[in-house]
Amino acid sequence: MSLISQMPAFKISVQSGELAVREALAKLQDNLTPLSLDVEESGTVELVMAEALNNVVEHAYPQGDPCGPIDVTCSHAQDGLHLTVVDSGRAMPDGRTPLGVAVDTDVAFDDIPEGGFGWFLIKDLAKDVSYVRVSSQNRLCLRLAVAIS
């Protein structure tokens, strides 16, 4: 039996808020148990998804805006995990993800820029990253090359 048939596709739904990322990551890791990811693969999934979900909570549903739904769908294929994050919050500026370029950290502590690390990590660790706004929903799709069969 192949790994692909051992893990059915699944969907996680959480409400944005201060515990949304923690709740979604715990549910994601629980659902990925059949893949027996090694520590590095599990860490990659957690890091990328934590960054993506934090961006939704902080920017799609910023403080002062009403909370809203965040849905994550996941399926496993021969080329890795395919994940889609959907929310009904604010759109990305200019309708696209930030560039996500590496930030120079070889500077004085006070000169390290705030922000910008998350999109660099997402785009460095994930493959096939795409974003689209459809009607009133943001849709971020990405592939993580883990548990490849």
C-alpha positions as CSV (number, residue, x, y, z in Angstrom):
1,M,0.0,0.0,0.0
2,S,1.5,3.4,-0.9
3,L,1.6,6.4,1.4
4,I,-0.7,8.3,-0.8
5,S,-3.6,6.0,-0.1
6,Q,-3.0,6.1,3.6
7,M,-3.9,9.7,4.1
8,P,-7.2,11.0,2.8
9,A,-7.5,14.7,1.9
10,F,-8.8,16.7,4.8
11,K,-10.1,20.2,5.7
12,I,-9.5,22.2,8.8
13,S,-11.6,25.2,9.8
14,V,-10.8,27.7,12.5
15,Q,-12.0,31.1,13.4
16,S,-9.4,33.9,13.2
17,G,-8.2,35.2,16.6
18,E,-5.3,34.9,19.0
19,L,-5.4,31.1,19.2
20,A,-6.4,30.3,15.6
21,V,-2.8,29.5,14.4
22,R,-2.1,27.2,17.3
23,E,-5.4,25.4,16.9
24,A,-5.0,25.0,13.1
25,L,-1.4,23.8,13.4
26,A,-2.3,21.2,16.0
27,K,-5.2,19.9,13.8
28,L,-2.9,19.9,10.8
29,Q,-0.2,17.8,12.6
30,D,-2.8,15.4,13.9
31,N,-4.2,14.8,10.4
32,L,-0.7,14.3,9.0
33,T,0.1,11.5,11.4
34,P,-0.4,8.7,8.8
35,L,2.5,10.1,6.8
36,S,5.0,9.6,9.6
37,L,6.9,12.7,8.7
38,D,10.4,13.0,10.0
39,V,11.4,15.9,12.3
40,E,12.7,18.0,9.5
41,E,9.6,17.5,7.3
42,S,7.3,18.1,10.2
43,G,9.2,21.3,11.0
44,T,9.0,22.5,7.5
45,V,5.2,22.0,7.4
46,E,4.8,23.8,10.7
47,L,7.0,26.7,9.9
48,V,5.5,27.4,6.5
49,M,1.9,27.0,7.7
50,A,2.6,29.1,10.9
51,E,3.8,32.0,8.7
52,A,0.9,31.7,6.2
53,L,-1.7,31.5,9.0
54,N,-0.1,34.3,11.0
55,N,-0.3,36.5,7.9
56,V,-4.0,35.7,7.6
57,V,-4.7,36.5,11.3
58,E,-2.6,39.7,11.3
59,H,-3.4,41.1,7.9
60,A,-6.6,39.6,6.5
61,Y,-8.4,40.0,9.8
62,P,-6.4,42.8,11.6
63,Q,-7.2,43.8,15.1
64,G,-10.3,45.9,15.1
65,D,-11.9,44.0,12.2
66,P,-14.4,41.2,12.9
67,C,-13.0,37.7,13.1
68,G,-13.7,35.4,10.3
69,P,-13.2,31.8,9.0
70,I,-9.9,30.3,7.9
71,D,-10.0,27.0,6.0
72,V,-7.0,24.8,5.2
73,T,-7.4,21.9,2.8
74,C,-4.6,19.4,2.5
75,S,-4.0,16.5,0.2
76,H,-1.0,14.2,-0.4
77,A,0.3,13.3,-3.8
78,Q,3.6,11.8,-5.1
79,D,5.1,15.3,-5.3
80,G,4.3,16.2,-1.6
81,L,1.6,18.0,0.3
82,H,-0.8,20.3,-1.5
83,L,-2.2,22.9,0.9
84,T,-4.8,25.7,0.3
85,V,-5.6,28.4,2.8
86,V,-8.8,30.3,2.2
87,D,-10.1,33.3,4.2
88,S,-12.7,36.0,3.8
89,G,-10.6,38.8,5.1
90,R,-8.9,41.8,3.5
91,A,-7.2,41.2,0.2
92,M,-3.4,41.2,-0.3
93,P,-2.1,44.7,-1.2
94,D,-1.9,45.0,-5.0
95,G,-3.6,41.6,-5.3
96,R,-0.4,39.6,-4.9
97,T,1.9,38.2,-2.3
98,P,4.9,40.2,-1.2
99,L,8.2,39.5,-3.0
100,G,9.6,37.7,0.0
101,V,13.3,38.6,-0.5
102,A,16.0,37.7,2.0
103,V,16.6,40.4,4.6
104,D,20.1,41.4,5.5
105,T,20.6,40.4,9.1
106,D,24.3,41.3,9.2
107,V,23.5,44.7,10.7
108,A,23.1,46.2,14.1
109,F,20.2,44.7,16.1
110,D,18.3,48.0,16.0
111,D,18.7,48.2,12.2
112,I,17.1,44.8,11.5
113,P,13.9,45.5,9.6
114,E,10.5,44.6,11.0
115,G,8.6,42.0,9.0
116,G,9.4,40.5,5.6
117,F,10.8,37.3,6.9
118,G,7.6,35.3,6.7
119,W,7.1,35.5,2.9
120,F,10.8,34.8,2.3
121,L,10.5,31.6,4.4
122,I,7.2,30.6,2.7
123,K,8.6,31.1,-0.8
124,D,12.0,29.5,0.0
125,L,10.5,26.4,1.6
126,A,7.3,25.9,-0.5
127,K,6.9,25.2,-4.2
128,D,4.2,26.4,-6.6
129,V,3.1,29.3,-4.3
130,S,0.1,31.1,-5.8
131,Y,-2.4,33.6,-4.5
132,V,-5.7,34.7,-6.0
133,R,-8.7,36.8,-4.7
134,V,-11.9,35.2,-5.9
135,S,-15.1,37.2,-5.0
136,S,-14.6,38.0,-1.4
137,Q,-12.1,35.2,-0.6
138,N,-8.3,35.0,-0.5
139,R,-6.9,31.7,-1.7
140,L,-3.3,30.8,-1.1
141,C,-2.1,27.5,-2.6
142,L,1.3,25.9,-2.1
143,R,3.1,22.6,-2.3
144,L,5.5,21.3,0.3
145,A,7.9,18.6,-1.0
146,V,7.6,16.4,2.0
147,A,6.6,12.7,2.3
148,I,7.4,12.3,-1.4
149,S,6.8,8.7,-2.6
